Amino acid sequence: MADPRYEAPESLDSAVALLAAANGRARVFAGGTDVIVQMQTNLIEPELLVDIKRIPEVRRVTAENGRFRVGAAVTCMELIEHAGIANVATTAAQAHRTGGEGWLAV
């Protein structure tokens, strides 16, 4: 398989347009760990990787009605260090510090 094309849009509209034009042959790339592993093990063969880390809306953690909305490109370290989350989710934060993917479903 050839290396996929890489795009790093700076807006949601641009990301959506790239994904729509790829007709299902694209993958969203936020941190990369899962996508890279899947590519290395030939589970997926995307033609396009759309890196969403430059899109402000997906880099935010916001509080809404006593809950948190975590953007798709927020890093695990940002979650661990977020004061509001640390106050209410110490167990999850501590569990994640010990490592491992998949502790948080989004």
N, C-alpha and C positions, 0 to 999 in steps of 0.2 A: 504494500500500500504506500502511496505517496504521502508525504507530510501534508497535513491539512493546512489550509489557508488560515491565517490568524487575523482577527479584527478586534479592536478595543474601542468601541463606541463610547461617547461621553454623554449620551442621552438614552432614555428608554425608547423613544421613537426610533432612533437609529438602530438600537439593538433588535427591536421587534421587526423592523424592515429587513435587516440582515437575516434573521431567523426565518422569516416568511419566504424570502427569496431562495433559501437553501432547500426548500421542499423536503424537510425532514432529515437532511444529511448534515445538520449542524448540531453542535453541543454547546451548552452554556458552560463557561469556564469561570469559576469564582475564586477558588483556591487552587484547584487543579489536582489535588491528591486522587480523588476517585476517578476523574476523567483520564488522567495519565495512566493509572493502574489498568483501567479498562482498555485503553489503547494498547498498552504494552502486552496485555494478555489476549489481544485480538478479540475482545468482546464487542468492541465498537470500532468502526472505521469512519469517523466523521470527515467530511470534506472541508468543514469550516469549524473553527473554534471561535466563539464569541466571548471575549473576556469582559465581564461586567464590572470589574473593580473600579473603573473610572466614572461610573454612573452614581451621582450623589444619592439618589433615592434608595439605592440598594446597599448603601454603606451606613445606614442609620439604625439606631436603636431608639425607639420611642415608646413612651408609656401611654396607654389608652385604656381608660376605665378599669384601672387596677391590674392591667395585663401589659405585657411587653410585646411589641412588634419588632422582630429582628430581621433586618434586611438580608437578602441572600448572599451578599458579599462581605458581611461583617465577619471578622476573623474570630477564632476561638479566644485568642488573647484579649481582644476588645470586649468580648462578653465577660470574661473572667474579671477584667479590670473595670467594668461598668459599675459605678457606685449603686445605682438603683437595683440592678440585678443581683449584685453581691449581697445586698441587704435582704432580699427575699429568696434567693436561690443559692444559698451557701452550699448546700449539699451537692447540687448539680455542678457548681463551679469547682468544688473540691474534687468531685469525681472526675471531672474533665482534666484537671491538673495531672492526674495519674496517667493520662494518655488514652488513646483509642478513638476511632471514628465511630459514628453512629449513636452516640449517646443522646443526640438531640435530633428529632425528626422535624423537618421544615416542609 
